[in-house]
Amino acid sequence: MSGHSKWSTIKHKKAALDAKRGKAWSKLSRAITMTAKNGGDPNDNPNLRLAIEKAKGANMPKDTIEKAIKKGTGELEGEAYEEILYEGYGPGGVAVMCQVVTDNRNRSGPEIKKIFERAAGNLGPVNCVAFLFSKKGVIVVPTDKVDEEKIMEVALDAGADDVESSGLIHEVTCGPGDFEIVKKAVEDAEIVIESADLSMVAANNVMLDDLEKARKVMKLIDTLEDHDDVDAVYSNADIPDDIITQLANE
């Protein structure tokens, strides 16, 4: 049993704050277009398959998904997007990585820099915090849907690296290559999945038990996630459940 809240727990509680945790169709469409550049057949492109699953989960129309795929494969004309990873530090010294998909880096860069600075953070050079993270498959299961023993048995037997539990969620982590196998095993066991994604997971977290610093970090992350060009935000912030609850109720 995990003795503290991890980033997935924070995101779980933050979801109650507002409906914007579900990405807008425009962001999901861009993700499909980017992944489709490596092949437009989801059967042969697992990243595209995952992007399509997310879009369907957000009730994106089939024709919108198909258009996004065709833009990626070049069958339809579209914007020239590129992926950029911005790295920096937030209040309390927490590491923050911001994955951006943009058609204009000269616009996105200064805007992301300004968001960091307004939150009493700072944007850093390439690899200033990226080395702290590694790519993992992350599957989140609500604790009220299955007990810890059951999810551990199913996930670890399927090849997961670890299962950590808090009061709200079980977080299953695995290698990127095992993600689909572990996810399918959980689904086949008829266990409810709250979210499943390939994510950047920090090896070590920074505890933020100061309310004001935690508030500033949450504000920084919220503002980054609201930016039109931002696809994902990752952090090694570790905020206790009682502070997350207090912030969620403000």
C-alpha positions in Angstrom: 0.0 0.0 0.0 1.4 3.4 -1.0 1.9 5.7 1.9 1.4 8.9 -0.1 -0.4 10.3 -3.1 1.2 9.9 -6.5 0.7 12.0 -9.6 -2.2 9.8 -10.8 -4.0 10.3 -7.5 -3.6 14.0 -7.8 -5.1 13.9 -11.3 -7.9 11.7 -10.1 -8.9 14.2 -7.4 -8.4 17.2 -9.8 -10.9 15.7 -12.2 -13.6 16.7 -9.7 -12.6 20.3 -10.0 -14.0 20.9 -13.5 -14.9 19.1 -16.8 -11.8 20.4 -18.6 -9.7 17.3 -17.6 -11.2 15.6 -20.7 -9.2 17.0 -23.5 -10.9 19.1 -26.1 -11.6 17.5 -29.5 -9.0 19.8 -31.1 -6.2 18.4 -28.9 -7.3 14.8 -29.4 -7.5 15.4 -33.2 -4.0 16.7 -33.2 -2.8 13.7 -31.3 -4.3 11.4 -33.9 -2.8 13.4 -36.7 0.7 13.2 -35.1 0.6 9.5 -34.4 -0.8 8.7 -37.9 2.4 10.1 -39.4 3.9 6.7 -38.5 1.1 4.8 -40.2 -2.6 5.2 -40.6 -3.6 1.6 -39.8 -4.4 1.4 -36.0 -3.8 -2.4 -36.2 -0.2 -1.8 -37.0 0.3 1.5 -35.0 -0.4 1.1 -31.3 0.1 4.8 -30.6 -2.6 5.6 -33.1 -4.8 3.0 -31.7 -4.5 4.5 -28.3 -5.2 8.0 -29.6 -8.3 6.8 -31.3 -9.5 5.1 -28.1 -9.2 8.4 -26.3 -11.1 10.2 -29.0 -13.9 7.7 -28.9 -14.0 8.0 -25.1 -14.6 11.8 -25.6 -17.4 11.0 -28.1 -15.5 12.4 -31.1 -17.5 11.6 -34.3 -16.1 8.9 -36.6 -15.7 11.2 -39.6 -13.6 13.7 -37.5 -11.3 10.8 -36.4 -10.9 9.7 -40.0 -10.1 13.2 -41.2 -7.4 13.5 -38.5 -5.9 10.2 -39.6 -5.8 11.3 -43.3 -4.1 14.6 -42.3 -1.4 12.6 -40.6 -0.9 10.2 -43.6 -0.9 13.1 -46.0 -4.2 12.1 -47.8 -5.7 15.4 -46.7 -3.9 18.8 -46.4 -3.4 20.0 -42.9 -1.2 22.1 -40.6 2.5 21.1 -40.2 2.5 20.1 -36.5 5.6 19.4 -34.5 6.1 18.0 -31.0 8.2 19.9 -28.5 9.0 19.0 -24.9 9.4 22.0 -22.5 11.0 21.3 -19.1 11.3 23.4 -16.0 10.7 23.8 -12.3 7.6 24.8 -10.4 7.2 26.2 -6.9 8.8 24.0 -4.2 11.4 22.7 -6.7 9.0 20.2 -8.4 10.0 19.1 -11.9 7.4 19.8 -14.6 7.5 18.6 -18.2 5.1 20.0 -20.8 4.5 18.2 -24.1 3.3 20.6 -26.8 2.0 19.9 -30.3 2.2 23.1 -32.3 2.2 24.6 -35.8 4.2 27.6 -34.5 7.0 27.1 -32.0 7.8 30.8 -32.1 4.3 31.4 -30.5 4.2 28.4 -28.2 7.7 28.8 -26.6 7.3 32.3 -25.2 3.7 31.6 -24.0 4.8 28.5 -22.1 7.7 30.4 -20.6 5.4 33.1 -19.4 3.1 30.6 -17.7 6.0 29.1 -15.8 7.2 32.6 -14.7 3.8 33.8 -13.6 3.5 30.7 -11.4 6.8 31.5 -9.7 8.5 28.7 -11.7 11.1 28.8 -14.5 11.6 27.1 -17.8 14.9 25.2 -18.1 17.2 23.9 -20.8 16.7 20.6 -22.6 17.0 17.6 -20.2 17.1 19.7 -17.1 14.3 17.4 -15.6 13.6 14.8 -18.4 16.2 12.5 -16.9 14.1 12.1 -13.8 11.2 10.5 -15.8 10.8 7.3 -17.8 8.1 6.2 -20.2 5.6 3.8 -18.6 2.2 2.4 -19.3 -0.1 3.6 -16.5 -3.5 2.1 -15.8 -5.7 3.6 -13.2 -8.4 1.6 -11.5 -10.8 3.0 -8.8 -10.3 1.3 -5.4 -14.1 1.0 -5.0 -14.3 -1.3 -8.1 -11.8 -3.9 -7.1 -9.6 -4.8 -4.1 -5.9 -4.5 -4.1 -5.2 -8.2 -3.9 -7.3 -8.9 -7.1 -5.8 -6.1 -9.2 -2.3 -7.1 -8.1 -2.9 -10.7 -9.1 -4.3 -9.8 -12.5 -1.8 -7.1 -13.4 1.4 -8.7 -12.2 0.5 -12.0 -13.8 0.1 -10.1 -17.1 3.6 -8.5 -16.8 3.0 -5.3 -14.9 6.0 -3.9 -13.0 4.1 -2.6 -10.0 0.8 -1.8 -8.5 0.5 1.0 -5.9 -2.7 1.9 -4.1 -4.0 5.0 -2.3 -7.3 5.7 -0.8 -8.8 6.4 -4.2 -7.0 4.5 -6.9 -4.9 1.5 -7.8 -2.1 2.6 -10.1 -0.7 -0.1 -12.4 2.6 0.6 -14.1 4.3 -1.4 -16.8 6.8 -1.1 -19.6 5.5 0.5 -22.8 5.9 -2.8 -24.6 3.6 -4.5 -22.1 1.0 -1.8 -21.9 -1.6 -3.4 -24.3 -1.1 -6.9 -22.8 -1.6 -5.7 -19.2 -4.6 -3.4 -20.2 -6.3 -6.3 -22.0 -5.8 -8.6 -19.0 -7.4 -6.1 -16.7 -10.3 -5.6 -19.1 -10.7 -9.4 -19.5 -11.0 -9.7 -15.8 -13.9 -7.3 -16.0 -12.2 -4.7 -13.8 -13.3 -1.1 -14.4 -10.5 1.1 -15.8 -10.7 4.8 -15.1 -7.8 5.7 -17.5 -5.1 4.0 -19.4 -2.3 5.8 -21.1 1.4 5.9 -21.9 2.9 8.4 -19.5 6.1 9.8 -18.2 6.6 8.6 -14.6 9.1 10.1 -12.1 11.4 7.8 -10.3 11.3 10.0 -7.2 8.6 12.5 -6.1 8.9 15.8 -4.2 6.6 16.0 -1.2 4.6 19.3 -1.1 3.0 19.4 2.3 2.8 23.2 2.3 -0.6 24.4 1.2 0.5 27.6 -0.5 3.2 25.8 -2.6 0.8 23.0 -3.5 -1.8 25.6 -4.6 0.8 27.3 -6.8 1.9 24.0 -8.4 -1.7 23.0 -9.1 -2.4 26.4 -10.6 0.7 26.1 -12.9 -0.4 22.7 -14.1 -4.0 23.8 -14.6 -2.8 26.8 -16.7 -0.5 24.7 -18.8 -3.2 22.1 -19.4 -5.6 24.8 -20.5 -3.2 26.1 -23.2 -4.4 25.1 -26.7 -1.0 23.7 -27.7 -0.4 21.6 -24.6 -1.0 17.9 -25.1 0.2 16.6 -21.7 1.8 17.8 -18.4 3.9 15.6 -16.2 5.3 16.3 -12.7 7.0 14.7 -9.8 4.8 16.6 -7.3 3.6 14.6 -4.4 0.7 16.3 -2.5 -0.9 14.7 0.5 -4.6 13.7 0.2 -5.8 16.2 2.7 -4.3 19.2 0.9 -5.6 17.9 -2.5 -9.1 17.7 -1.0 -8.8 21.2 0.4 -7.7 22.6 -2.9 -10.5 20.7 -4.7 -13.0 22.3 -2.4 -11.8 25.9 -2.9 
